[in-house]
Amino acid sequence: MLDVVFSEDACQLKSDNAQKVLDVFRKLGILAHRTYLKKKNKKKSVKQNLLQCLLNERVLCAVIGNL
């Protein structure tokens, strides 16, 4: 899931600690999108919802507001 949505394998961080911190933020992002989609009963994928957040500020605020 992380590789599909965030292209995790392409990450070029060398520090183990930085990779762990970034992994936590990635997982938090996926959790936020899944929670939003579940509450709104939407049938979109997380990747589609992520794109909507990039294109529409209101959707981004709605996703963040559900945390």
VOKE-546512 format. One record per residue: residue number from 0; residue in one letter; x negated, y negated, z negated of N, C-alpha, C, CB in turn. Coordinates in Angstrom, 1 decimal, m for minus. Glycine has a CB too. Layout:
residues N
@num = NUM&residuo = A&neast = X&nnorth = Y&nup = Z&caeast = X&canorth = Y&caup = Z&ceast = X&cnorth = Y&cup = Z&cbeast = X&cbnorth = Y&cbup = Z $
...
end
This chain:
residues 67
@num = 0&residuo = M&neast = m0.8&nnorth = 1.2&nup = 0.0&caeast = 0.0&canorth = 0.0&caup = 0.0&ceast = m0.9&cnorth = m1.3&cup = 0.0&cbeast = 0.9&cbnorth = 0.0&cbup = m1.2 $
@num = 1&residuo = L&neast = m1.9&nnorth = m1.3&nup = m0.9&caeast = m2.7&canorth = m2.5&caup = m0.9&ceast = m3.5&cnorth = m2.7&cup = 0.3&cbeast = m3.7&cbnorth = m2.4&cbup = m2.1 $
@num = 2&residuo = D&neast = m3.9&nnorth = m1.7&nup = 1.0&caeast = m4.7&canorth = m1.8&caup = 2.2&ceast = m3.8&cnorth = m2.3&cup = 3.3&cbeast = m5.3&cbnorth = m0.5&cbup = 2.6 $
@num = 3&residuo = V&neast = m2.6&nnorth = m1.9&nup = 3.4&caeast = m1.6&canorth = m2.3&caup = 4.4&ceast = m1.3&cnorth = m3.7&cup = 4.3&cbeast = m0.4&cbnorth = m1.4&cbup = 4.4 $
@num = 4&residuo = V&neast = m0.9&nnorth = m4.2&nup = 3.1&caeast = m0.4&canorth = m5.5&caup = 2.8&ceast = m1.6&cnorth = m6.5&cup = 2.8&cbeast = 0.4&cbnorth = m5.6&cbup = 1.6 $
@num = 5&residuo = F&neast = m2.6&nnorth = m6.2&nup = 2.1&caeast = m3.7&canorth = m7.2&caup = 1.8&ceast = m5.0&cnorth = m6.9&cup = 2.5&cbeast = m3.9&cbnorth = m7.3&cbup = 0.3 $
@num = 6&residuo = S&neast = m5.1&nnorth = m5.8&nup = 3.3&caeast = m6.3&canorth = m5.4&caup = 4.0&ceast = m7.4&cnorth = m5.3&cup = 3.0&cbeast = m6.7&cbnorth = m6.5&cbup = 5.1 $
@num = 7&residuo = E&neast = m7.2&nnorth = m4.5&nup = 2.0&caeast = m8.1&canorth = m4.4&caup = 0.9&ceast = m9.5&cnorth = m3.8&cup = 1.3&cbeast = m7.5&cbnorth = m3.5&cbup = m0.2 $
@num = 8&residuo = D&neast = m9.5&nnorth = m2.9&nup = 2.3&caeast = m10.8&canorth = m2.3&caup = 2.7&ceast = m11.7&cnorth = m3.4&cup = 3.3&cbeast = m10.5&cbnorth = m1.2&cbup = 3.6 $
@num = 9&residuo = A&neast = m11.2&nnorth = m4.4&nup = 3.8&caeast = m12.0&canorth = m5.5&caup = 4.5&ceast = m12.6&cnorth = m6.4&cup = 3.5&cbeast = m11.1&cbnorth = m6.2&cbup = 5.5 $
@num = 10&residuo = C&neast = m12.3&nnorth = m6.3&nup = 2.2&caeast = m12.8&canorth = m7.2&caup = 1.2&ceast = m14.3&cnorth = m7.0&cup = 1.1&cbeast = m12.1&cbnorth = m6.9&cbup = m0.2 $
@num = 11&residuo = Q&neast = m15.0&nnorth = m8.1&nup = 1.1&caeast = m16.5&canorth = m8.1&caup = 1.1&ceast = m17.1&cnorth = m8.5&cup = m0.2&cbeast = m17.0&cbnorth = m8.9&cbup = 2.2 $
@num = 12&residuo = L&neast = m16.4&nnorth = m8.5&nup = m1.3&caeast = m16.9&canorth = m8.9&caup = m2.6&ceast = m17.9&cnorth = m7.8&cup = m3.1&cbeast = m15.8&cbnorth = m9.0&cbup = m3.7 $
@num = 13&residuo = K&neast = m19.0&nnorth = m8.2&nup = m3.6&caeast = m20.1&canorth = m7.3&caup = m4.0&ceast = m20.0&cnorth = m7.0&cup = m5.5&cbeast = m21.4&cbnorth = m7.9&cbup = m3.7 $
@num = 14&residuo = S&neast = m19.5&nnorth = m7.9&nup = m6.3&caeast = m19.4&canorth = m7.7&caup = m7.7&ceast = m18.2&cnorth = m6.8&cup = m8.1&cbeast = m19.2&cbnorth = m9.1&cbup = m8.5 $
@num = 15&residuo = D&neast = m18.5&nnorth = m5.8&nup = m9.0&caeast = m17.5&canorth = m4.9&caup = m9.4&ceast = m16.4&cnorth = m5.7&cup = m10.2&cbeast = m18.1&cbnorth = m3.8&cbup = m10.3 $
@num = 16&residuo = N&neast = m16.8&nnorth = m6.6&nup = m11.0&caeast = m15.9&canorth = m7.4&caup = m11.8&ceast = m14.9&cnorth = m8.2&cup = m10.9&cbeast = m16.6&cbnorth = m8.3&cbup = m12.8 $
@num = 17&residuo = A&neast = m15.5&nnorth = m8.8&nup = m9.9&caeast = m14.6&canorth = m9.6&caup = m9.0&ceast = m13.6&cnorth = m8.8&cup = m8.3&cbeast = m15.5&cbnorth = m10.4&cbup = m8.0 $
@num = 18&residuo = Q&neast = m14.0&nnorth = m7.6&nup = m7.9&caeast = m13.1&canorth = m6.6&caup = m7.2&ceast = m12.0&cnorth = m6.2&cup = m8.1&cbeast = m13.9&cbnorth = m5.4&cbup = m6.7 $
@num = 19&residuo = K&neast = m12.3&nnorth = m6.0&nup = m9.4&caeast = m11.3&canorth = m5.6&caup = m10.4&ceast = m10.3&cnorth = m6.7&cup = m10.6&cbeast = m11.9&cbnorth = m5.2&cbup = m11.7 $
@num = 20&residuo = V&neast = m10.8&nnorth = m8.0&nup = m10.7&caeast = m9.9&canorth = m9.1&caup = m10.9&ceast = m9.0&cnorth = m9.3&cup = m9.7&cbeast = m10.7&cbnorth = m10.4&cbup = m11.2 $
@num = 21&residuo = L&neast = m9.6&nnorth = m9.3&nup = m8.5&caeast = m8.8&canorth = m9.4&caup = m7.3&ceast = m7.7&cnorth = m8.3&cup = m7.2&cbeast = m9.7&cbnorth = m9.5&cbup = m6.1 $
@num = 22&residuo = D&neast = m8.1&nnorth = m7.1&nup = m7.6&caeast = m7.1&canorth = m6.0&caup = m7.6&ceast = m5.9&cnorth = m6.3&cup = m8.5&cbeast = m7.8&cbnorth = m4.7&cbup = m8.0 $
@num = 23&residuo = V&neast = m6.2&nnorth = m6.8&nup = m9.6&caeast = m5.1&canorth = m7.2&caup = m10.5&ceast = m4.1&cnorth = m8.2&cup = m9.9&cbeast = m5.6&cbnorth = m7.7&cbup = m11.9 $
@num = 24&residuo = F&neast = m4.7&nnorth = m9.2&nup = m9.3&caeast = m3.9&canorth = m10.2&caup = m8.6&ceast = m3.1&cnorth = m9.6&cup = m7.4&cbeast = m4.7&cbnorth = m11.4&cbup = m8.1 $
@num = 25&residuo = R&neast = m3.7&nnorth = m8.8&nup = m6.7&caeast = m3.0&canorth = m8.1&caup = m5.6&ceast = m1.8&cnorth = m7.3&cup = m6.1&cbeast = m4.0&cbnorth = m7.2&cbup = m4.8 $
@num = 26&residuo = K&neast = m2.0&nnorth = m6.5&nup = m7.2&caeast = m1.0&canorth = m5.7&caup = m7.7&ceast = 0.1&cnorth = m6.6&cup = m8.3&cbeast = m1.5&cbnorth = m4.8&cbup = m8.8 $
@num = 27&residuo = L&neast = m0.2&nnorth = m7.7&nup = m8.9&caeast = 0.8&canorth = m8.7&caup = m9.4&ceast = 1.6&cnorth = m9.2&cup = m8.3&cbeast = 0.1&cbnorth = m9.8&cbup = m10.2 $
@num = 28&residuo = G&neast = 1.0&nnorth = m9.5&nup = m7.2&caeast = 1.7&canorth = m10.0&caup = m6.0&ceast = 2.7&cnorth = m9.0&cup = m5.5&cbeast = 0.7&cbnorth = m10.4&cbup = m4.9 $
@num = 29&residuo = I&neast = 2.3&nnorth = m7.8&nup = m5.4&caeast = 3.2&canorth = m6.7&caup = m4.9&ceast = 4.3&cnorth = m6.5&cup = m5.9&cbeast = 2.4&cbnorth = m5.4&cbup = m4.7 $
@num = 30&residuo = L&neast = 4.0&nnorth = m6.6&nup = m7.2&caeast = 5.1&canorth = m6.4&caup = m8.2&ceast = 6.1&cnorth = m7.6&cup = m8.1&cbeast = 4.5&cbnorth = m6.4&cbup = m9.6 $
@num = 31&residuo = A&neast = 5.6&nnorth = m8.8&nup = m7.9&caeast = 6.5&canorth = m10.0&caup = m7.7&ceast = 7.4&cnorth = m9.8&cup = m6.5&cbeast = 5.7&cbnorth = m11.3&cbup = m7.6 $
@num = 32&residuo = H&neast = 6.9&nnorth = m9.3&nup = m5.4&caeast = 7.7&canorth = m9.2&caup = m4.2&ceast = 8.7&cnorth = m8.0&cup = m4.4&cbeast = 6.8&cbnorth = m8.9&cbup = m3.0 $
@num = 33&residuo = R&neast = 8.3&nnorth = m6.9&nup = m4.9&caeast = 9.2&canorth = m5.8&caup = m5.2&ceast = 10.3&cnorth = m6.2&cup = m6.1&cbeast = 8.4&cbnorth = m4.6&cbup = m5.7 $
@num = 34&residuo = T&neast = 10.0&nnorth = m6.9&nup = m7.1&caeast = 11.0&canorth = m7.3&caup = m8.1&ceast = 12.0&cnorth = m8.3&cup = m7.4&cbeast = 10.4&cbnorth = m8.0&cbup = m9.3 $
@num = 35&residuo = Y&neast = 11.5&nnorth = m9.2&nup = m6.6&caeast = 12.4&canorth = m10.1&caup = m5.9&ceast = 13.3&cnorth = m9.4&cup = m5.0&cbeast = 11.6&cbnorth = m11.2&cbup = m5.1 $
@num = 36&residuo = L&neast = 12.7&nnorth = m8.4&nup = m4.2&caeast = 13.5&canorth = m7.7&caup = m3.2&ceast = 14.6&cnorth = m6.8&cup = m3.9&cbeast = 12.6&cbnorth = m6.8&cbup = m2.3 $
@num = 37&residuo = K&neast = 14.2&nnorth = m6.2&nup = m5.0&caeast = 15.2&canorth = m5.4&caup = m5.7&ceast = 16.3&cnorth = m6.2&cup = m6.3&cbeast = 14.4&cbnorth = m4.6&cbup = m6.9 $
@num = 38&residuo = K&neast = 16.0&nnorth = m7.4&nup = m6.9&caeast = 17.1&canorth = m8.2&caup = m7.5&ceast = 18.0&cnorth = m8.8&cup = m6.4&cbeast = 16.4&cbnorth = m9.4&cbup = m8.3 $
@num = 39&residuo = K&neast = 17.5&nnorth = m9.1&nup = m5.3&caeast = 18.3&canorth = m9.6&caup = m4.2&ceast = 18.9&cnorth = m8.6&cup = m3.3&cbeast = 17.5&cbnorth = m10.6&cbup = m3.3 $
@num = 40&residuo = N&neast = 18.6&nnorth = m7.3&nup = m3.6&caeast = 19.1&canorth = m6.2&caup = m2.8&ceast = 18.8&cnorth = m6.3&cup = m1.3&cbeast = 20.7&cbnorth = m6.0&cbup = m2.9 $
@num = 41&residuo = K&neast = 17.6&nnorth = m6.8&nup = m1.0&caeast = 17.2&canorth = m7.0&caup = 0.4&ceast = 16.5&cnorth = m5.7&cup = 0.8&cbeast = 16.2&cbnorth = m8.2&cbup = 0.5 $
@num = 42&residuo = K&neast = 16.6&nnorth = m5.4&nup = 2.1&caeast = 16.0&canorth = m4.2&caup = 2.7&ceast = 14.7&cnorth = m4.5&cup = 3.5&cbeast = 17.0&cbnorth = m3.6&cbup = 3.7 $
@num = 43&residuo = K&neast = 14.1&nnorth = m5.6&nup = 3.2&caeast = 12.8&canorth = m6.0&caup = 3.9&ceast = 11.7&cnorth = m5.2&cup = 3.2&cbeast = 12.5&cbnorth = m7.5&cbup = 3.8 $
@num = 44&residuo = S&neast = 10.6&nnorth = m5.1&nup = 3.9&caeast = 9.4&canorth = m4.5&caup = 3.3&ceast = 8.6&cnorth = m5.6&cup = 2.6&cbeast = 8.4&cbnorth = m3.9&cbup = 4.4 $
@num = 45&residuo = V&neast = 7.7&nnorth = m5.2&nup = 1.7&caeast = 6.9&canorth = m6.2&caup = 1.0&ceast = 6.1&cnorth = m7.1&cup = 2.0&cbeast = 5.9&cbnorth = m5.5&cbup = 0.0 $
@num = 46&residuo = K&neast = 5.6&nnorth = m6.4&nup = 3.0&caeast = 4.8&canorth = m7.2&caup = 4.0&ceast = 5.7&cnorth = m8.2&cup = 4.7&cbeast = 4.2&cbnorth = m6.2&cbup = 5.0 $
@num = 47&residuo = Q&neast = 6.9&nnorth = m7.9&nup = 5.1&caeast = 7.8&canorth = m8.8&caup = 5.7&ceast = 8.1&cnorth = m10.0&cup = 4.8&cbeast = 9.1&cbnorth = m8.1&cbup = 6.2 $
@num = 48&residuo = N&neast = 8.3&nnorth = m9.6&nup = 3.5&caeast = 8.6&canorth = m10.7&caup = 2.5&ceast = 7.4&cnorth = m11.6&cup = 2.3&cbeast = 9.1&cbnorth = m10.0&cbup = 1.2 $
@num = 49&residuo = L&neast = 6.3&nnorth = m11.0&nup = 2.3&caeast = 5.0&canorth = m11.9&caup = 2.2&ceast = 5.0&cnorth = m12.9&cup = 3.3&cbeast = 3.8&cbnorth = m11.0&cbup = 2.1 $
@num = 50&residuo = L&neast = 5.2&nnorth = m12.4&nup = 4.5&caeast = 5.2&canorth = m13.3&caup = 5.7&ceast = 6.3&cnorth = m14.4&cup = 5.5&cbeast = 5.5&cbnorth = m12.5&cbup = 7.0 $
@num = 51&residuo = Q&neast = 7.5&nnorth = m14.1&nup = 5.0&caeast = 8.5&canorth = m15.1&caup = 4.8&ceast = 8.1&cnorth = m16.1&cup = 3.8&cbeast = 9.8&cbnorth = m14.4&cbup = 4.3 $
@num = 52&residuo = C&neast = 7.3&nnorth = m15.7&nup = 2.8&caeast = 6.8&canorth = m16.6&caup = 1.8&ceast = 5.8&cnorth = m17.6&cup = 2.4&cbeast = 6.1&cbnorth = m15.9&cbup = 0.6 $
@num = 53&residuo = L&neast = 5.0&nnorth = m17.1&nup = 3.4&caeast = 4.1&canorth = m18.0&caup = 4.0&ceast = 4.8&cnorth = m19.0&cup = 4.9&cbeast = 3.1&cbnorth = m17.2&cbup = 4.9 $
@num = 54&residuo = L&neast = 5.9&nnorth = m18.6&nup = 5.5&caeast = 6.6&canorth = m19.5&caup = 6.4&ceast = 7.7&cnorth = m20.4&cup = 5.8&cbeast = 7.3&cbnorth = m18.6&cbup = 7.5 $
@num = 55&residuo = N&neast = 8.1&nnorth = m20.0&nup = 4.6&caeast = 9.2&canorth = m20.7&caup = 4.0&ceast = 8.9&cnorth = m20.9&cup = 2.5&cbeast = 10.6&cbnorth = m20.0&cbup = 4.2 $
@num = 56&residuo = E&neast = 8.7&nnorth = m22.2&nup = 2.1&caeast = 8.4&canorth = m22.5&caup = 0.7&ceast = 9.5&cnorth = m22.1&cup = m0.3&cbeast = 8.1&cbnorth = m24.0&cbup = 0.6 $
@num = 57&residuo = R&neast = 10.7&nnorth = m22.2&nup = 0.2&caeast = 11.8&canorth = m21.8&caup = m0.7&ceast = 11.8&cnorth = m20.4&cup = m1.1&cbeast = 13.2&cbnorth = m22.2&cbup = m0.1 $
@num = 58&residuo = V&neast = 11.4&nnorth = m19.5&nup = m0.2&caeast = 11.3&canorth = m18.1&caup = m0.5&ceast = 10.2&cnorth = m17.9&cup = m1.4&cbeast = 11.1&cbnorth = m17.3&cbup = 0.8 $
@num = 59&residuo = L&neast = 9.1&nnorth = m18.5&nup = m1.2&caeast = 7.9&canorth = m18.4&caup = m2.1&ceast = 8.3&cnorth = m18.8&cup = m3.6&cbeast = 6.7&cbnorth = m19.3&cbup = m1.6 $
@num = 60&residuo = C&neast = 9.0&nnorth = m19.9&nup = m3.7&caeast = 9.5&canorth = m20.4&caup = m5.0&ceast = 10.4&cnorth = m19.4&cup = m5.7&cbeast = 10.1&cbnorth = m21.8&cbup = m4.9 $
@num = 61&residuo = A&neast = 11.3&nnorth = m18.8&nup = m4.8&caeast = 12.2&canorth = m17.8&caup = m5.4&ceast = 11.5&cnorth = m16.5&cup = m5.9&cbeast = 13.2&cbnorth = m17.4&cbup = m4.3 $
@num = 62&residuo = V&neast = 10.4&nnorth = m16.1&nup = m5.2&caeast = 9.7&canorth = m14.9&caup = m5.6&ceast = 8.9&cnorth = m15.2&cup = m6.9&cbeast = 8.7&cbnorth = m14.5&cbup = m4.5 $
@num = 63&residuo = I&neast = 8.3&nnorth = m16.4&nup = m6.9&caeast = 7.5&canorth = m16.8&caup = m8.1&ceast = 8.5&cnorth = m17.0&cup = m9.3&cbeast = 6.7&cbnorth = m18.1&cbup = m7.9 $
@num = 64&residuo = G&neast = 9.7&nnorth = m17.5&nup = m9.0&caeast = 10.7&canorth = m17.7&caup = m10.1&ceast = 11.2&cnorth = m16.5&cup = m10.7&cbeast = 11.8&cbnorth = m18.5&cbup = m9.5 $
@num = 65&residuo = N&neast = 11.1&nnorth = m15.3&nup = m10.1&caeast = 11.5&canorth = m14.1&caup = m10.6&ceast = 10.5&cnorth = m13.4&cup = m11.5&cbeast = 11.9&cbnorth = m13.1&cbup = m9.5 $
@num = 66&residuo = L&neast = 9.4&nnorth = m14.0&nup = m11.7&caeast = 8.4&canorth = m13.3&caup = m12.5&ceast = 8.7&cnorth = m13.5&cup = m14.0&cbeast = 7.0&cbnorth = m13.9&cbup = m12.3 $
end
